[in-house]
Amino acid sequence: MGFEGAELAVVPLDAEHAKDAVVTGAKAANLAHAAVAGLPVLPGFVLVPADRAPWAVTGEDAVRTAWRALAGPDERPLVVRSSSAHEETEDSSMSGRFESLLDVRGWEEFTIAVQIVLDSAGRLRPLRPRQEIPDGDAMAVLVQPMLQSAVGGVMFGADPVEGRTDRILVSAVPGGPHQLVDGSTQGARYQLTRLARLARTDPAEARGHRLLSHRRQVRLVDLAKKTERAFGGPQDMEFGFDADGKLWLFQARPITAMAARPLPGVLQALEEGLWVTLMSHGLTLGAAPWRQLRKLLVVTTVGGRAAADLRLLGAIPSAPRSWTSSTRHRGPAGRARHGGSGGCVPPCRCRPST
């Protein structure tokens, strides 16, 4: 086996105890809470240290039985995910920092995946000095079927950038939401009212060729409102529509600026306002005169990737005098204004003054 099954207990996701984050970790507990509230959550189970769930069945036979029941006779692929009591909370910075594995097939591959998730807790390093790091005993393992989504995405039950609770923000892609979460793909972005009216979309889509049809938009808004009622506030959610058009909730967590996803390779439009503003504020403290910082952006995005002006931050020498602040242009993203006094973010096409 890839792990010591005798040390693990099996907690069904629909069990009452599964709603306790101390037992199953915040991610699994949130899904258990959503399932009890009648939200569309896939079935599954959670593997936890045996001493944390003395009332649950334990050992290799119990784990194998739970795996066989979920995988079925055809051994359908599963998702094996971390669920720590320290992640997916309102004030946690651990979100997304543990391992999760998709498309896990067969018993042997499953046992290896479980061990990888458990080991990921021990490899964690603090984000800040003196930050408390959870030990491996704080980790649980959430197991669910691997759903092949026709359309998936990320949804905010409110606009966390503008502080508007009358807007619901959605970013969607063909396939699963993991493409958005890991930053590998930029999705189609929708701003919806709480009456499921489309306020804005980016990029523009023809009415009959939208990735999210009006019917899908209505169902997402309904899910956002039901999830908000279940948890007592708007949530940051991951979702997927299966091949039959059924909508599933994969994950829900509180919306706060500090609970935003870890910075991926490519920022989604829903996340730019959260990350860029916070990074710019943090990096500019004491970096340059405030009059200069007020005119030039220290942190911006280029092609969805965060970019910082190293000259303003004092990391590299100032530009030659022949580059003047009168030379300005809009960068590739069409957002940032760059100045010749070193306020340029590569790739920059500014030309020296003559």
Secondary structure as UniProt FT lines:
FT   HELIX           5..7
FT   STRAND          8..12
FT   TURN            13..14
FT   HELIX           16..19
FT   HELIX           21..24
FT   HELIX           26..36
FT   TURN            37..38
FT   STRAND          45..49
FT   HELIX           50..52
FT   TURN            54..55
FT   STRAND          57..58
FT   HELIX           60..71
FT   TURN            72..75
FT   STRAND          78..84
FT   TURN            85..86
FT   TURN            90..91
FT   TURN            95..96
FT   STRAND          100..104
FT   HELIX           107..122
FT   TURN            129..130
FT   HELIX           136..138
FT   STRAND          139..145
FT   STRAND          151..156
FT   TURN            160..163
FT   TURN            165..166
FT   STRAND          167..174
FT   HELIX           178..181
FT   TURN            182..183
FT   STRAND          188..193
FT   TURN            194..195
FT   STRAND          198..202
FT   HELIX           207..209
FT   HELIX           214..231
FT   STRAND          235..241
FT   TURN            243..244
FT   STRAND          247..254
FT   HELIX           257..259
FT   HELIX           269..284
FT   TURN            285..287
FT   HELIX           290..295
FT   STRAND          299..302
FT   TURN            303..304
FT   STRAND          305..308
FT   TURN            310..314
FT   TURN            321..322
FT   TURN            325..326
FT   STRAND          328..330
FT   TURN            332..333
FT   STRAND          337..339
FT   TURN            340..342
//
